Amino acid sequence: MKISVIIPVYNKDTYVRKCLQQALSQDYDDYEVIAVDDGSSDSSSAICDEMANENPRLKVIHKENGGVTAARRTGVEEARGQYIMFCDREDALVSHALRHTIEAMEANDAD
């Protein structure tokens, strides 16, 4: 696994589906998406689970609310990628984001 995209999720059901759809629609193959539901009380959790059932690239972790830093830490602990990228639930990844990021890192010998 080359890259893990970690998305902390907390009570943003109006944004989370689009964020996950764009993360799962990359033109790069060697990646996983980890959504960490940080104790959402809206439908964010259900949206994440529904999308994970439709896409094996998406892993959902449910935890008690502990804040965004704790959610990111949980995602890092579960990540299998050589590289880790964070994306917030209101963010949107353009379709070439992962491929361009990996190409730039490899071209510049970044770690």
C-alpha positions in Angstrom: 0.0 0.0 0.0 1.5 3.3 -1.1 -0.7 5.9 0.6 -3.4 6.1 3.3 -5.9 9.0 3.3 -7.2 9.6 6.8 -10.4 11.6 7.1 -11.7 12.5 10.6 -15.5 12.7 10.7 -17.6 14.4 13.3 -21.2 15.6 12.7 -20.8 16.8 9.1 -23.3 14.7 7.3 -23.9 17.4 4.7 -20.2 17.2 3.6 -19.0 13.7 4.3 -20.5 11.9 1.3 -18.9 14.2 -1.2 -15.6 14.2 0.6 -15.5 10.4 0.6 -16.7 10.1 -3.0 -13.9 12.3 -4.2 -11.3 10.5 -2.1 -12.5 7.2 -3.5 -12.5 8.5 -7.1 -8.8 9.0 -7.5 -7.0 8.1 -10.7 -4.3 6.3 -8.6 -4.7 2.7 -7.5 -2.4 2.0 -4.6 -4.2 3.7 -1.7 -6.8 3.3 1.0 -9.2 5.7 2.7 -9.8 5.5 6.4 -12.7 7.5 7.8 -12.5 7.8 11.6 -16.0 8.6 12.9 -15.3 10.5 16.1 -18.6 9.8 17.9 -20.9 11.6 15.4 -24.5 12.1 16.6 -25.9 12.9 13.1 -26.0 10.6 10.1 -22.3 10.9 9.3 -21.6 7.5 10.8 -24.3 5.8 8.8 -23.1 7.5 5.6 -19.6 6.2 6.1 -20.8 2.7 6.8 -23.0 2.7 3.7 -20.2 3.9 1.5 -17.8 1.3 3.0 -20.2 -1.4 2.1 -20.1 -0.2 -1.5 -16.3 0.3 -1.7 -13.7 -2.1 -0.2 -11.0 0.7 -0.4 -12.8 2.5 2.4 -12.3 1.5 6.0 -14.5 3.1 8.7 -13.4 3.2 12.4 -16.0 4.2 15.0 -14.7 5.7 18.3 -15.9 7.8 21.2 -15.6 11.5 20.6 -12.1 12.6 21.5 -11.4 15.4 19.1 -9.8 15.7 15.7 -6.2 15.0 16.9 -7.3 11.7 18.6 -9.2 10.8 15.4 -6.2 11.4 13.3 -4.0 9.4 15.7 -6.5 6.5 15.5 -6.3 6.6 11.7 -2.5 6.6 11.7 -2.5 3.5 13.9 -4.7 1.7 11.4 -3.0 3.0 8.3 -1.2 0.5 6.0 0.3 3.0 3.6 3.9 4.0 3.2 2.7 7.6 3.2 -0.2 9.2 5.1 -2.3 12.1 3.9 -5.0 13.9 5.9 -8.1 15.3 4.5 -10.9 17.0 6.5 -14.5 16.1 5.9 -15.2 19.5 4.3 -12.3 19.1 1.9 -12.5 17.8 -1.6 -9.6 16.0 -3.3 -9.3 16.7 -7.0 -9.2 13.5 -9.1 -5.4 13.7 -9.7 -4.4 14.7 -6.1 -2.9 11.4 -5.0 -1.1 10.6 -8.3 0.4 14.1 -8.5 1.4 14.0 -4.8 3.2 10.6 -5.2 4.8 11.7 -8.5 6.1 14.9 -6.9 7.4 13.1 -3.8 9.2 10.4 -5.9 10.7 13.0 -8.3 12.1 14.9 -5.4 13.1 12.0 -3.2 10.8 13.2 -0.5 10.1 11.2 2.6 
